[in-house]
Amino acid sequence: MNTRQERQTPPPINDPTLAMKHHFSPATATTNTLFPRWTLCLLLFLCPLITTAQSSPLPIKEINHIVAVVNNEVIVLSDLKSRMRTMRAELSRSGKLPPTAVLRKRVLDRLIVELVQVQAAKRIGIKIDDERVTRAITNIAKRNGLELDQFRKILERDGYKFAIFRRDMERRLLIAEVQRRQVANRIQVTAREIDNYLATHASRPKPKEDYHLAHILLTVPKSANPDEIAATHKKAQRIVARLRGGANFAKMAKTVSDGQQASKGGDIGWRKKTQLPSLFKDFVIKMESGEISDPLRSASGFHIVKIIATRGKQEGRHVISQTNARHILIKTNELTSNTDAKTRLEQIRERITQGEDFEELARSHSEDRGTAVKGGNIGWISPGNVVPKFEQAMNKLQPMKISAPFRTQFGWHIVQVLGRRNHDGTEDVRRTKAMEKIRERKLKEEIDTWLRQLRDEAYVEYRLEEE
């Protein structure tokens, strides 16, 4: 038995029976990749949360075997075996399946890291309510073109208990939330960092996205014998040599090509990278403008491809509709009920319609400190800049009209639209994308550091038997 422990004083372990009953294997998730667009057939393999297949239960002896102690909780062999099945299925498809001993250790370490995150979430009182779990699962179902009930039936048909799926999704959300609170909220990106990023990337060539191609085909009949195939191949090689020596591709295509575009000099026009024929793609994306390929064999015969030109992804202009608005906010608390807040705003709105100044009333009554000093003015608002309920109420208004009181998670509001405009947000979009890239890099670095710290501070005892 391989028994190894870290830190000298272990905390008390909960009743192992209870630990085995209540410990599950969550999946590591970050806030910006919480719900990737899986297809349903891949979901059951790629989502590390779904680790309890009902079709192949483990013997009772194995289920009760503890493979690791993490602080005062345990990881049991059934958790490890289930996750190994999931990982083995995923890695087998990529052809990168490591030896069993390596995979077992790697999976166990991942389970340990996940468990210390769950424990960290519990220590600071994070809880995930049922509504949020249901919403997350519903989103996964919708991405696969299914209603929630259909999704549940498919899971259960394939041997996965829906209750276990819910439980594991709750753990996934728990980890995402603790990462958000403990790490993501600390990430800051400065204007200087964005400027430096844009300056660095502006000098880099844009990746090729579109290809202007020309093509010559020398057909090989299905009945051709090896000598005939070899002769056609040699002919294709001679043509390539002449083209690389300076012969005109268009004239050559008109003379020798059996392709449909022969009369056009073999020109097949512009193709996006995603539209390239699979036979050409791997070769074409490595070629430069003016370059001519070696003969490429297919069931039809031998192909010769020339790249006439390439171009990078074209960035269009981003024109967005913006709204200039101001508001007054009344928050609810122990002393101010929803009814009280709504009534106060109705009275303030009436005073404004009777001629009192919106700015003065916002300065004296609004509880949004950031805008109250500016007479409630929020400034020019782009789509998505404010919470959905606020944006919906604002978008219904004509200029200079004032909304009825409405509620968001911040409290009760009235909003007035001062004007609208179409704004060229191209530069804003560039800077936003740059900020997201920088933030993504920083977030990964900070999460890695935080996870190492959690892992180092945890009491971990390995009880994994070598097999």
C-alpha positions, 0 to 999 in steps of 0.5 A: 500500500502506498501511504503518504501524508502531507502535514503532520497533524491530521484533522479529525475525519468524519464518519467514513460511511457518511463521507462516502455517502456525501462526498462527490467529485466536482469538476474544475471550472472557471467563470469564463468557461462554465458552459461550453457548447457541447453536443449531447453525444460528447457531453456525457464524456467531456463533462468531468462531473458525470462520473457515476455510470450506473451500468457497471457498479463497483463491488462493495469492497471497492466502494468502501476503500479510501484512496485519499484523506483531504483535511477531514474528508475522504475520496473513495475508490468509486470516485476514482474509478468513475473519473478514470473511466471518464478520462480514459474515454476522453483521452482514448479519442485523442490518442494520448492515453497514458499508462494506467498508473500515471492516469490514476495518480493524475486523476486522484490529484485532480480530485484532491484539488477539486475537493479543497476548492469545495472545502474553501467554498464551504468555509466562506459560506457559499451555497448554490440554490436549487434554482441556479442549478436548474437554470444551469442544466436547462442551459445545457439542454437548450444548447443541445436543442432539448427541453429539460425533461427530454435531457433528463430522459436521455441521461437516464436512458444512458444509465446516468441518474439525474439526481447525481447529475444535479448534485455534480452540477451544484458542485461545479457551480460551487467551485466556479463561485469560489474561484470568482469570489476569491480570485476573479474579483481581484483581477484588474486590467489597466488602460496602460496594459491594454495600450501595450497589448494593442501596440504589440499585436498591431505589428503582428501579421493577421492570421490568414482566413481567406485563400484565392486558389487555382487548381489543376486536376489530372484524372485517373480512371478507376480501372487504371493499373499501377503503371498508369497511375505512376505515369500520371503521377510523373506527368503531374510532377513534370507540370509542377516543375514547369510551374515552379520554373515560371510557366503560367498557371492559367495557361497550363490549366487550360491546356492540361487540367481535367477540372471543372475550372480548366476553362477559367485557368483553374481559378476556383476563387476565394475560399474561407479556411473553413471552406477549403476541401479537406484534401487541400486544407492541411497543405494550403494553410502552410503555403504562402501566396504564389506557392505551388503544391506537390501533386496531391492524390485523391480518388479522382486523380492528382491535384496541383494547387496554387495560392494566388493570394491570401488575406487576413480576417477583415475587421468590420466597423462596429456601430452601436446604438447608445442611450444617454440616460439618468436615474434615481435609485431607492434601495430596500433594507430593513427600514425601507420595504419594496412598497415604501421605495416604490411609493417614494419614487412615484412621489418623486416622479410626480414632482418632476412631471409638475416641473421640479428639476430631475437633477436636483431631486436626484442629488437629494434623493438617489442612493446611487452615490456614483451618479447622484452627484451628477444629477443621476446622469449615467452617461452614454450606455451601450447594449449590455452595459447595465442589468437587463431589467434596467435596459429593458425599461430604458429601451421602452422610453421615448427621449425625455420621457420618465419611466414608472418605478421598476425594480432590479437587484439594486433596488427601485429606479425611475429612469429618464432617456435624454437622447440616443445616437449611433456610435462607432464603437470599433475602437471600444470593441478592440479595447474590450477584446484586448482587456478580455485577453489580458484578463483571461491570462491573468485569471489563469495565472492567479487561479493556478497560484491560488490552487497551489496555495490551497493544496499546500495548506491542506492535510493530504494523506494518500492511501492509494494501493498500487495495482 
